[in-house]
Amino acid sequence: MFEPTFEPTKDPFEKAYNRGCMWGMAGGGVDQCPYRDEALAEWWVQGWEAGAAAWRDRREPATSRGV
């Protein structure tokens, strides 16, 4: 029987994006980026933007979005 296993990413950019996305989805601020490396920070911010957008969509009532 095959059991899927979770394999964490080894790609540091994907990891930075995912961490930023999770932080944004939790409502955290963009000013709290943990990365000093400019490239990783940019990926983190892009992930944060996606997560923050999802967080805002989740908090807004459907009627205010025109749904």
C-alpha positions in Angstrom: 0.0 0.0 0.0 1.3 3.4 -1.0 1.3 6.1 1.7 2.1 9.6 0.6 4.7 11.3 2.6 5.2 15.0 3.2 8.5 16.1 1.8 9.5 19.7 2.8 10.9 21.8 0.0 14.6 22.2 -0.3 14.2 25.3 -2.4 14.9 28.3 -0.2 12.9 30.6 -2.4 9.8 28.4 -2.3 10.2 28.1 1.5 10.5 31.9 1.8 7.3 32.4 -0.3 5.4 29.8 1.7 6.4 31.3 5.0 5.4 34.7 3.8 2.1 33.4 2.6 1.4 31.7 5.9 2.3 34.9 7.7 0.0 37.0 5.5 -2.9 34.5 5.9 -2.4 34.9 9.7 -2.8 38.6 9.5 0.8 39.4 10.2 2.5 42.6 9.0 4.7 42.8 6.0 7.2 44.7 8.1 8.1 41.5 10.0 10.0 39.8 7.2 12.6 37.5 8.8 14.9 37.5 5.7 17.9 39.8 5.3 18.9 38.4 1.9 17.3 40.6 -0.7 16.2 37.9 -3.0 14.6 35.7 -0.3 13.0 38.8 1.2 11.4 39.6 -2.2 10.0 36.0 -2.4 8.7 36.3 1.2 6.9 39.6 0.4 5.3 38.1 -2.7 4.0 35.2 -0.6 2.9 37.6 2.1 0.9 39.6 -0.5 -0.9 36.5 -1.6 -1.6 35.4 1.9 -2.7 38.9 3.0 -5.1 39.0 0.1 -6.6 35.6 1.1 -6.9 36.9 4.7 -8.7 40.0 3.6 -11.1 38.0 1.4 -11.8 35.7 4.3 -12.6 38.6 6.6 -14.8 40.5 4.2 -18.5 39.5 4.1 -19.4 38.0 0.7 -21.9 40.8 0.0 -19.1 43.5 0.1 -17.2 41.6 -2.5 -20.3 41.5 -4.8 -20.7 37.7 -4.5 
